Amino acid sequence: MECKRTRRMDRTKRMKKRMAVCLLAVLLAGSVCVLPGCGRKEETPSKPESKVIRVGSKDFTEGLILGEVYALALEDAGYEVERNLNIAGSVIHTAITEDDIDVYPEYTGTALLSVLQMEMSSDADEVYEKVKKAYDEQFDITWLASSKVNNTNGLAIRKATADKYGIYTVSDLQANADKVSVCSQGEFEYREDGIPGLEQVYGKFDFKSIHVYDSGLKYQILENGEEDLCPAYSTDAQLVNTDKFFFLEDDKHFWPPYYLAPVVRNDVLEANPDIEDILNYVSENLDTETMIGLNAKVDIEKREYEEVAEEFYQSIRK
């Protein structure tokens, strides 16, 4: 019996000893946390990684210039920019909806007719509001403020012919069509946004003649006096030569507006809301005449688009 009692006492002592050790360990751990500078490093708030903004553009002069201007403006504001310029117009919408790019310059008419496949409208404000609403709802993309650049379809005429017959609007052209020869690229006579559509709005066009040429030669053909008129875009570089060429006013608003604006993914804009002010400021400084001049520096003067974009951005920089 004495042996059993002794063993029980020994076990009790050992248990008390272990409990004392555990209590001491807890107290020591607590003291480590209380003592300043002991057992831990000073905590400093971590900065979130800066967002890389992926800027895209279409694969023609105007798109390249504008994409580069957007990139320069964002970099100037402290953003890191990844340039994904020179994307085919047929796939750039897919590039932004599939998260390959974050922002690029787009045209209201292209969005309305080619992307959304809505009915044509000649009301610029109506078109902008339609595409803005639809892009937000369908693609989670925001249209920022529109610029005053309208790169629409139209007709360019030799200035000498315009002055000779008083042709400054499409209505003037319709009334004097029998005096005017046309440089076509083979589609103007048949497309709904060519002669067939024009005649529904303006009446019959009895042109003096229509001949087909390569599109790249049309302004040369006009300058040489071989033809008088050609289908054109309102920001064509050659229109900088106002003593040679004149872009006719679409006085009955047949062609839809193609106003230029930045489009940006909603998630990117929500994470970086100052992008809106940065790119809207660029748009405030752009109009059709300015865009013609920028295009001319690349297409006619043969300067690099990056150089032209840098020069323009520095001219508007705050």
C-alpha positions as CSV (number, residue, x, y, z in Angstrom):
1,M,0.0,0.0,0.0
2,E,2.9,2.4,0.9
3,C,4.4,1.9,-2.5
4,K,1.2,2.7,-4.4
5,R,0.7,5.9,-2.3
6,T,4.3,7.0,-3.0
7,R,3.8,6.4,-6.7
8,R,0.6,8.5,-6.7
9,M,2.4,11.4,-4.9
10,D,5.2,11.2,-7.5
11,R,2.8,11.5,-10.4
12,T,1.0,14.4,-8.7
13,K,4.3,16.3,-8.3
14,R,5.2,15.6,-12.0
15,M,1.9,16.9,-13.2
16,K,2.2,20.1,-11.1
17,K,5.7,20.6,-12.4
18,R,4.5,20.3,-16.0
19,M,1.6,22.8,-15.4
20,A,4.1,25.2,-13.9
21,V,6.3,24.9,-17.0
22,C,3.4,25.5,-19.3
23,L,2.2,28.5,-17.3
24,L,5.7,30.0,-17.4
25,A,5.8,29.5,-21.2
26,V,2.5,31.3,-21.7
27,L,3.7,34.2,-19.5
28,L,7.0,34.4,-21.4
29,A,5.2,34.4,-24.8
30,G,3.0,37.2,-23.6
31,S,5.9,39.3,-22.5
32,V,7.5,38.9,-25.9
33,C,4.5,40.6,-27.5
34,V,4.4,43.4,-24.9
35,L,8.1,44.3,-25.0
36,P,8.7,46.9,-27.7
37,G,10.9,45.9,-30.6
38,C,11.1,42.4,-29.4
39,G,10.2,39.4,-31.6
40,R,8.5,41.3,-34.5
41,K,9.4,43.8,-37.3
42,E,7.9,47.2,-37.7
43,E,4.8,46.9,-40.0
44,T,4.5,49.3,-42.9
45,P,1.5,49.5,-45.2
46,S,2.1,47.7,-48.5
47,K,1.5,49.6,-51.7
48,P,-0.7,47.8,-54.3
49,E,1.0,47.0,-57.5
50,S,0.5,49.7,-60.1
51,K,-2.0,48.7,-62.8
52,V,-0.7,48.2,-66.3
53,I,-3.0,49.8,-68.8
54,R,-3.1,48.0,-72.2
55,V,-3.8,50.5,-75.0
56,G,-4.9,49.2,-78.3
57,S,-5.6,50.8,-81.7
58,K,-6.8,49.9,-85.2
59,D,-4.3,49.3,-88.0
60,F,-4.4,52.6,-89.9
61,T,-2.7,55.9,-89.5
62,E,-5.3,57.7,-87.5
63,G,-5.7,54.8,-85.1
64,L,-2.0,54.5,-84.5
65,I,-1.6,58.2,-83.8
66,L,-4.5,58.2,-81.4
67,G,-3.4,55.0,-79.6
68,E,0.0,56.5,-79.1
69,V,-1.4,59.8,-77.8
70,Y,-3.6,57.8,-75.3
71,A,-0.5,55.9,-74.2
72,L,1.6,59.1,-73.7
73,A,-1.2,60.8,-71.7
74,L,-1.6,57.8,-69.4
75,E,2.2,57.5,-68.9
76,D,2.4,61.2,-68.1
77,A,-0.2,60.5,-65.3
78,G,2.0,57.8,-63.8
79,Y,0.6,54.7,-65.4
80,E,2.6,51.9,-66.8
81,V,1.4,51.3,-70.3
82,E,1.5,48.2,-72.6
83,R,1.0,49.2,-76.2
84,N,-1.0,46.8,-78.4
85,L,-1.4,49.0,-81.4
86,N,-2.0,48.0,-85.1
87,I,-4.9,45.6,-84.5
88,A,-7.2,44.8,-87.4
89,G,-10.5,46.6,-87.3
90,S,-12.3,43.3,-87.7
91,V,-11.0,41.9,-84.4
92,I,-10.3,44.9,-82.1
93,H,-13.8,44.7,-80.5
94,T,-13.1,41.0,-79.7
95,A,-9.7,42.0,-78.2
96,I,-11.3,44.4,-75.7
97,T,-14.3,42.1,-74.8
98,E,-11.9,39.1,-74.3
99,D,-9.6,41.1,-72.0
100,D,-6.7,41.4,-74.3
101,I,-6.7,45.2,-74.2
102,D,-8.2,47.8,-71.8
103,V,-8.8,50.9,-74.0
104,Y,-8.8,52.0,-77.6
105,P,-10.2,54.8,-79.9
106,E,-13.5,53.8,-81.6
107,Y,-16.1,55.5,-83.8
108,T,-19.7,55.8,-83.0
109,G,-20.9,54.8,-86.5
110,T,-18.7,51.7,-86.4
111,A,-20.1,50.7,-83.1
112,L,-23.7,51.3,-84.2
113,L,-23.6,49.6,-87.5
114,S,-20.8,47.0,-87.5
115,V,-20.7,45.9,-83.8
116,L,-24.3,46.4,-82.6
117,Q,-25.9,46.1,-86.0
118,M,-28.5,48.7,-85.2
119,E,-30.4,50.8,-87.7
120,M,-28.5,53.8,-89.2
121,S,-29.1,57.2,-87.7
122,S,-27.8,60.6,-88.7
123,D,-28.3,62.2,-85.3
124,A,-24.8,62.3,-83.6
125,D,-26.1,62.7,-80.1
126,E,-28.6,59.9,-80.5
127,V,-26.0,57.5,-81.9
128,Y,-23.6,58.3,-79.1
129,E,-26.2,57.7,-76.4
130,K,-27.3,54.4,-78.1
131,V,-23.8,52.9,-78.3
132,K,-22.9,54.2,-74.9
133,K,-25.9,52.4,-73.3
134,A,-25.5,49.2,-75.3
135,Y,-21.8,48.8,-74.7
136,D,-22.3,49.2,-71.0
137,E,-25.1,46.7,-70.8
138,Q,-23.8,44.1,-73.3
139,F,-20.0,44.3,-73.0
140,D,-19.2,46.1,-69.6
141,I,-17.4,48.8,-71.6
142,T,-17.7,52.6,-71.1
143,W,-17.7,55.2,-73.9
144,L,-15.9,58.2,-72.5
145,A,-16.7,61.7,-73.8
146,S,-16.8,62.1,-77.6
147,S,-14.2,64.2,-79.4
148,K,-15.1,66.5,-82.3
149,V,-13.4,64.2,-84.8
150,N,-16.0,62.9,-87.3
151,N,-14.4,60.4,-89.6
152,T,-17.4,59.8,-91.7
153,N,-18.0,58.7,-95.3
154,G,-18.4,61.3,-98.0
155,L,-17.3,62.8,-101.2
156,A,-14.1,64.8,-102.1
157,I,-14.1,67.0,-105.2
158,R,-11.4,69.0,-107.0
159,K,-11.5,72.5,-105.6
160,A,-11.3,73.8,-109.2
161,T,-14.5,71.9,-110.1
162,A,-16.3,72.9,-107.0
163,D,-15.5,76.6,-107.6
164,K,-16.4,76.4,-111.3
165,Y,-19.9,75.0,-110.8
166,G,-20.6,76.1,-107.2
167,I,-20.6,72.6,-105.8
168,Y,-20.1,72.7,-102.0
169,T,-22.8,70.4,-100.8
170,V,-24.2,67.0,-101.9
171,S,-27.3,68.8,-103.0
172,D,-25.2,71.1,-105.2
173,L,-23.5,67.9,-106.7
174,Q,-26.9,66.3,-107.5
175,A,-28.0,69.4,-109.4
176,N,-24.7,69.5,-111.4
177,A,-23.9,65.8,-111.6
178,D,-23.9,65.8,-115.4
179,K,-20.8,68.1,-115.3
180,V,-18.8,65.8,-112.9
181,S,-16.8,62.7,-113.6
182,V,-16.3,60.2,-110.8
183,C,-13.2,58.2,-109.7
184,S,-14.7,55.1,-108.1
185,Q,-13.1,52.1,-106.5
186,G,-15.7,49.7,-107.9
187,E,-18.2,49.8,-105.0
188,F,-19.6,53.3,-104.9
189,E,-22.0,52.5,-107.7
190,Y,-23.6,49.6,-105.9
191,R,-23.3,49.9,-102.1
192,E,-26.2,51.1,-100.0
193,D,-24.0,53.8,-98.6
194,G,-23.0,54.8,-102.1
195,I,-25.0,56.0,-105.1
196,P,-28.1,53.9,-104.4
197,G,-28.5,55.2,-100.9
198,L,-27.7,58.8,-102.0
199,E,-30.3,58.7,-104.6
200,Q,-33.0,57.8,-102.1
201,V,-32.2,60.9,-100.1
202,Y,-31.0,63.4,-102.8
203,G,-32.6,62.2,-106.0
204,K,-31.0,60.9,-109.2
205,F,-27.3,61.5,-109.9
206,D,-26.7,61.6,-113.7
207,F,-22.9,61.7,-113.5
208,K,-20.9,62.7,-116.6
209,S,-18.9,59.4,-116.3
210,I,-17.7,56.9,-113.7
211,H,-14.4,55.1,-114.0
212,V,-12.8,52.6,-111.6
213,Y,-9.3,53.1,-110.2
214,D,-7.2,51.7,-107.3
215,S,-8.2,53.3,-104.0
216,G,-4.6,54.5,-103.3
217,L,-4.6,56.6,-106.5
218,K,-7.8,58.5,-106.1
219,Y,-6.4,61.8,-104.9
220,Q,-3.6,61.6,-107.5
221,I,-6.3,61.1,-110.2
222,L,-8.2,64.2,-109.0
223,E,-5.0,66.3,-108.7
224,N,-4.1,65.4,-112.3
225,G,-7.5,66.5,-113.5
226,E,-8.4,63.1,-114.9
227,E,-11.6,62.9,-112.8
228,D,-13.5,65.4,-110.6
229,L,-14.9,63.5,-107.6
230,C,-14.2,60.5,-105.5
231,P,-15.6,58.7,-102.4
232,A,-13.6,59.8,-99.3
233,Y,-13.4,59.9,-95.6
234,S,-13.6,63.2,-93.8
235,T,-10.2,62.9,-92.1
236,D,-8.3,61.8,-95.2
237,A,-4.8,63.3,-95.0
238,Q,-5.0,64.7,-98.5
239,L,-7.8,67.0,-97.5
240,V,-5.1,69.1,-95.8
241,N,-4.6,70.5,-99.3
242,T,-7.6,72.8,-99.2
243,D,-6.5,74.6,-102.4
244,K,-6.8,71.3,-104.3
245,F,-9.6,69.3,-102.6
246,F,-12.9,70.0,-100.9
247,F,-15.0,67.7,-98.8
248,L,-18.7,68.1,-99.7
249,E,-21.1,68.9,-96.9
250,D,-23.7,66.2,-96.5
251,D,-26.5,68.7,-96.1
252,K,-29.3,66.2,-95.9
253,H,-27.3,64.0,-93.4
254,F,-27.3,60.8,-95.4
255,W,-24.2,59.3,-93.9
256,P,-24.2,58.4,-90.2
257,P,-21.8,60.2,-87.8
258,Y,-18.5,58.5,-87.0
259,Y,-17.4,60.5,-84.0
260,L,-14.3,59.4,-82.2
261,A,-14.1,58.5,-78.5
262,P,-12.1,56.3,-76.1
263,V,-13.8,53.1,-75.0
264,V,-12.5,51.4,-71.8
265,R,-13.3,48.3,-69.9
266,N,-15.6,49.0,-66.9
267,D,-13.4,47.0,-64.4
268,V,-10.3,49.0,-65.5
269,L,-12.2,52.3,-65.2
270,E,-13.6,51.4,-61.8
271,A,-10.1,50.5,-60.5
272,N,-8.5,53.6,-62.1
273,P,-11.3,56.3,-62.3
274,D,-8.8,59.1,-63.2
275,I,-8.4,57.5,-66.6
276,E,-11.7,59.2,-67.6
277,D,-10.3,62.7,-67.0
278,I,-7.0,61.9,-68.6
279,L,-8.5,60.6,-71.9
280,N,-11.4,63.1,-72.0
281,Y,-8.8,65.9,-71.9
282,V,-7.2,64.4,-75.0
283,S,-10.6,64.3,-76.7
284,E,-11.3,67.9,-75.8
285,N,-8.3,68.9,-77.9
286,L,-9.2,66.9,-81.0
287,D,-11.4,67.9,-84.0
288,T,-11.7,66.9,-87.6
289,E,-9.4,69.6,-88.9
290,T,-6.7,68.7,-86.3
291,M,-7.0,65.0,-87.2
292,I,-6.6,65.7,-90.9
293,G,-3.4,67.6,-90.1
294,L,-2.0,64.8,-87.9
295,N,-2.8,62.2,-90.6
296,A,-1.1,64.3,-93.2
297,K,2.2,64.5,-91.2
298,V,2.4,60.7,-91.4
299,D,0.8,59.9,-94.8
300,I,2.1,62.8,-96.8
301,E,5.2,64.1,-95.0
302,K,6.1,60.4,-94.2
303,R,7.0,61.1,-90.5
304,E,6.7,58.3,-87.9
305,Y,3.4,58.2,-86.1
306,E,5.1,58.0,-82.7
307,E,6.9,61.3,-83.5
308,V,3.7,63.0,-84.6
309,A,1.8,61.7,-81.6
310,E,4.5,62.9,-79.2
311,E,4.6,66.3,-80.9
312,F,0.8,66.7,-80.6
313,Y,0.7,65.5,-77.0
314,Q,3.4,68.0,-75.9
315,S,1.4,70.8,-77.6
316,I,-1.7,70.1,-75.5
317,R,0.0,68.9,-72.3
318,K,-1.1,70.7,-69.2
